[in-house]
Amino acid sequence: MAEQWQAGRFNLQLHRPLVMGIVNVTPDSFSDGGQYADTRAAIAHAQSLCDQGADILDIGGESSRPGSPRLSHAQEWDRIAPVLREIVRWNVPISVDTYQPDTMRLALDMGVDIINDIHALRKPGALDVVAASAAGICLMHMQGEPGTMQQAPHYVDVGREVRAFLLDRAHALTARGIASSRIALDPGFGFGKTLEHNRALAHTLGALAAEGYPVLIGVSRKSMLGEMAGRRVDDRLAGSLAAALACIAAGAQIVRVHDVGPTCDAIKVWSAMRV
């Protein structure tokens, strides 16, 4: 397993699980759309997540829920730029959740530490942008596109296929001179995957972690939890905590979550009591 993640201004140590707090500056995200679309509300939420113990803040301006509409770079940047201008001055790693190269470039110029890309830097120009920076990079697996990814996802061996894709993308980055210590891998729970795919994928996190890259996972409040526990999106805290701990036990080192405080508490208790 990886021991550290080099991310812009920060060398993140992975001797304990890290918590990445989600700040959605969007009107239509699946669980908190509209709550933090206003700049002041988003900044206040980011501060609250830091106060609750977030190790990283992940700022997103475009929803990637199934069926969500795509934004132009200008629309996305207009949403997140005012928030970034404030929080990049804080002593906390800042991630931007984007697949648009122009947004990446402007965010990196502003001082952002991490690019979190659901398309794994496959958009033309994206690899060029990050190669010229010192930012950390999270490469995520997604079968298809957000608008259609849940219509008929299919795999022969989901764990092996996801791992092969992510390693191929990581090798594409290292071939461009990007240090492997800057790269984290996200198997993409819920992105072009059925409930059974997600469950099978969780069982393969150890094999992914064994490749030597930090493994980042996002299961917070997702529909897979609703399917398993029969809970609405606003009633999935317990399921989110259980899923995060199960993934950490399997090999995940970074968890991307909405509920930072409860997640931090759950990790502390689990770490103290595990045998």
For each residue, the residues with C-beta under 8 A, 3 or more apart:
1: 14 209 210 212 251 253
2: 5 14 184 209 212 213 214 215 253
3: 13 14 15
4: 11 12 13 14 181
5: 2 11 12 14 136 181 182 184 214 254
6: 10 11 12 134 136 179 181 182
7: 10 11 12 56 93 95 113 114 135 136 182
8: 93 111 112 113 114 133 134 135 136
9: 93 111 113
10: 6 7 93 113 136
11: 4 5 6 7
12: 4 5 6 7 18 55 56 93 136
13: 3 4
14: 1 2 3 4 5 18 214 253 254
15: 3
16: 267 271
17: 248 252 253 254 255 267 271
18: 12 14 55 56 253 254 255
19: 53 54 55 56 254 255 257 260 263 264 267
20: 54 55 56 57 58 95 216 254 255 256 257
21: 46 49 50 52 54 56 57 58 257 258 260
22: 32 58 60 220 256 257 258
23: 36 42 45 46 49 57 58 59 60 83
24: 29 32 33 35 36 60 63
25: 36 37 39 42 59 60 61 79 80 83
26: 29 33 34 36 37 60 61 62 63 79
27: 33 34 37
28: 33 34 63 65 68 69
29: 24 26 32 33 60 63 65
30: 33 63 65 221 223 233
31: 220 221 233 234 258
32: 22 24 29 35 36 258
33: 24 26 27 28 29 30 37 63
34: 26 27 28 37
35: 24 32 41 45
36: 23 24 25 26 32 41 42 45
37: 25 26 27 33 34 41 42 79
38: 41 42
39: 25 42 43 82 83
40: 43 44
41: 35 36 37 38 44 45
42: 23 25 36 37 38 39 45 46 59 83
43: 39 40 46 47 83 86 87
44: 40 41 47 48
45: 23 35 36 41 42 48 49
46: 21 23 42 43 49 50 57 59 83 87
47: 43 44 50 51
48: 44 45 51 52
49: 21 23 45 46 52 54 57 260
50: 21 46 47 53 54 57 90 92
51: 47 48
52: 21 48 49 260 261 264
53: 19 50 260 261 264
54: 19 20 21 49 50 57 92 260
55: 12 18 19 20 92 93
56: 7 12 18 19 20 21 92 93 94 95 114 254
57: 20 21 23 46 49 50 54 87 92 93 94 95
58: 20 21 22 23 95 96 97 114 116 256
59: 23 25 42 46 80 83 84 87 94 95 96 97
60: 22 23 24 25 26 29 63 64 80 96 97 98
61: 25 26 71 75 76 77 79 80 97 98 103
62: 26 68 70 71 75 76 79 97 98
63: 24 26 28 29 30 33 60 68
64: 60 68 97 118 146 191
65: 28 29 30 68 146
66: 146 147 149 150
67: 146 147
68: 28 62 63 64 65 146 147
69: 28 147
70: 62 146 147
71: 61 62 75 76
72: 75 76
73: 76 77 100 102 103
74: 77 78
75: 61 62 71 72 78 79
76: 61 62 71 72 73 79 80 98 100 103
77: 61 73 74 80 81 102 103 106
78: 74 75 81
79: 25 26 37 61 62 75 76 83
80: 25 59 60 61 76 77 83 84 96 103 107
81: 77 78 84 85 106 110
82: 39 85 86
83: 23 25 39 42 43 46 59 79 80 86 87
84: 59 80 81 87 88 94 96 107 110 112
85: 81 82 88 110
86: 43 82 83 89 90
87: 43 46 57 59 83 84 90 92 94
88: 84 85 94 110 111 112
89: 86
90: 50 86 87 94
91:
92: 50 54 55 56 57 87
93: 7 8 9 10 12 55 56 57 113 114 136
94: 56 57 59 84 87 88 90 111 112 113 114
95: 7 20 56 57 58 59 112 113 114 115 116 136 138
96: 58 59 60 80 84 103 104 107 112 114 115 116
97: 58 59 60 61 62 64 116 117 118
98: 60 61 62 76 103 104 107 115 116 117
99: 117 118 119 123 126
100: 73 76 103 104 123 126
101: 104 105 123 124 125 126 128 129
102: 73 77 105 106
103: 61 73 76 77 80 96 98 100 106 107
104: 96 98 100 101 107 108 115 117 126 129 130
105: 101 102 108 109 129
106: 77 81 102 103 109 110
107: 80 84 96 98 103 104 110 112 115
108: 104 105 111 112 115 129 130 133 135
109: 105 106
110: 81 84 85 88 106 107
111: 8 9 88 94 108
112: 8 84 88 94 95 96 107 108 115 135
113: 7 8 9 10 93 94 95 135 136
114: 7 8 56 58 93 94 95 96 135 136 137 138
115: 95 96 98 104 107 108 112 121 130 135 136 137 138
116: 58 95 96 97 98 138 140 186
117: 97 98 99 104 120 121 126 137 138 139 140
118: 64 97 99 140 142 146 188 191
119: 99 122 123 126 140 142
120: 117 139 140 141 142 165 166 169
121: 115 117 126 127 130 137 139 169 172 173
122: 119 126 169
123: 99 100 101 119 126
124: 101
125: 101 128 129
126: 99 100 101 104 117 119 121 122 123 129 130
127: 121 130 131 172 173 176
128: 101 125 131 132
129: 101 104 105 108 125 126 132 133
130: 104 108 115 121 126 127 133 135 137 173 178
131: 127 128 173 176 177 178
132: 128 129
133: 8 108 129 130
134: 6 8 182
135: 7 8 108 112 113 114 115 130 182
136: 5 6 7 8 10 12 93 95 113 114 115 182 183 184
137: 114 115 117 121 130 173 178 182 183 184
138: 95 114 115 116 117 184 185 186 216
139: 117 120 121 166 169 170 173 183 184 185 186
140: 116 117 118 119 120 185 186 187 188 191
141: 120 162 165 166 186 187 188 191
142: 118 119 120 145 146 149 188 191 192
143: 149 153 154 155 191 192 193
144: 148 149 151 153 192
145: 142 148 149
146: 64 65 66 67 68 70 118 142 149 191
147: 66 67 68 69 70
148: 144 145 151
149: 66 142 143 144 145 146 153 191 192
150: 66 153 192
151: 144 148
152:
153: 143 144 149 150 192 193 194 197
154: 143
155: 143 158 161 193 197
156: 161
157: 160 161
158: 155 161 162 193 197 200 201 204
159: 162 163 200 201 203 204 207 208
160: 157 163 164 204
161: 155 156 157 158 164 165
162: 141 158 159 165 166 187 188 201 204 208
163: 159 160 166 167 187 204 207 208 211
164: 160 161 167 168
165: 120 141 161 162 168 169
166: 120 139 141 162 163 169 170 185 186 187 208 213
167: 163 164 170 171 211
168: 164 165 171 172
169: 120 121 122 139 165 166 172 173
170: 139 166 167 173 174 180 183 185 213
171: 167 168 174 175
172: 121 127 168 169 175 176
173: 121 127 130 131 137 139 169 170 176 178 182 183
174: 170 171 177 178 179 180 183
175: 171 172
176: 127 131 172 173
177: 131 174
178: 130 131 137 173 174 182 183
179: 6 174 182 183
180: 170 174 183 212 213
181: 4 5 6
182: 5 6 7 134 135 136 137 173 178 179
183: 136 137 139 170 173 174 178 179 180 213 214
184: 2 5 136 137 138 139 213 214 215 216 254
185: 138 139 140 166 170 208 211 213 214 215 216
186: 116 138 139 140 141 166 215 216 217 218 256
187: 140 141 162 163 166 201 204 205 208 215 217
188: 118 140 141 142 162 191 192 193
189: 193 198 201 202 217 218 219 222 224
190: 193 198 218 219 222 223 224
191: 64 118 140 141 142 143 146 149 188
192: 142 143 144 149 150 153 188
193: 143 153 155 158 188 189 190 197 198 201
194: 153 197 198
195: 198 199 224 227 228
196: 199 200
197: 153 155 158 193 194 200 201
198: 189 190 193 194 195 201 202 224
199: 195 196 202 203 224
200: 158 159 196 197 203 204
201: 158 159 162 187 189 193 197 198 204 205
202: 189 198 199 205 243 246 247 250
203: 159 199 200 250
204: 158 159 160 162 163 187 200 201 207 208
205: 187 201 202 208 209 215 217 247 250 251 252
206: 209 210 250 251
207: 159 163 204 210 211 251
208: 159 162 163 166 185 187 204 205 211 213 215 251
209: 1 2 205 206 213 215 251 252 253
210: 1 206 207 251
211: 163 167 185 207 208
212: 1 2 180
213: 2 166 170 180 183 184 185 208 209
214: 2 5 14 183 184 185 253 254
215: 2 184 185 186 187 205 208 209 251 252 253 254
216: 20 138 184 185 186 252 253 254 255 256
217: 186 187 189 205 244 247 252 254 255 256
218: 186 189 190 222 255 256 257
219: 189 190 222 224 225 240 243 244 247 255
220: 22 31 240 243 244 255 256 257 258 259
221: 30 31 225 233 236 240 258
222: 189 190 218 219 225 226 236
223: 30 190 226 227 233
224: 189 190 195 198 199 219 227 228 243
225: 219 221 222 228 229 231 236 239 240 243
226: 222 223 229 230 231 232 233 236 239
227: 195 223 224 230
228: 195 224 225 239
229: 225 226 236 238 239
230: 226 227
231: 225 226 235 236 239
232: 226 235 236
233: 30 31 221 223 226 236
234: 31
235: 231 232
236: 221 222 225 226 229 231 232 233 239 240
237: 240 241 259 262
238: 229 241 242
239: 225 226 228 229 231 236 242 243
240: 219 220 221 225 236 237 243 244 257 258 259 263
241: 237 238 244 245 259 262 263 266
242: 238 239 245 246
243: 202 219 220 224 225 239 240 246 247
244: 217 219 220 240 241 247 248 252 255 257 263 266 267
245: 241 242 248 249 266 267 270
246: 202 242 243 249 250
247: 202 205 217 219 243 244 250 251 252 255
248: 17 244 245 251 252 253 255 267 270
249: 245 246 274
250: 202 203 205 206 246 247
251: 1 205 206 207 208 209 210 215 247 248
252: 17 205 209 215 216 217 244 247 248 255
253: 1 2 14 17 18 209 214 215 216 248
254: 5 14 17 18 19 20 56 184 214 215 216 217
255: 17 18 19 20 216 217 218 219 220 244 247 248 252 263 267
256: 20 22 58 186 216 217 218 220
257: 19 20 21 22 218 220 240 244 260 263
258: 21 22 31 32 220 221 240
259: 220 237 240 241 262 263
260: 19 21 49 52 53 54 257 263 264
261: 52 53 264 265
262: 237 241 259 265 266
263: 19 240 241 244 255 257 259 260 266 267
264: 19 52 53 260 261 267 268
265: 261 262 268 269
266: 241 244 245 262 263 269 270
267: 16 17 19 244 245 248 255 263 264 270 271
268: 264 265 271 272
269: 265 266 272 273
270: 245 248 266 267 273 274
271: 16 17 267 268 274
272: 268 269
273: 269 270
274: 249 270 271
275:
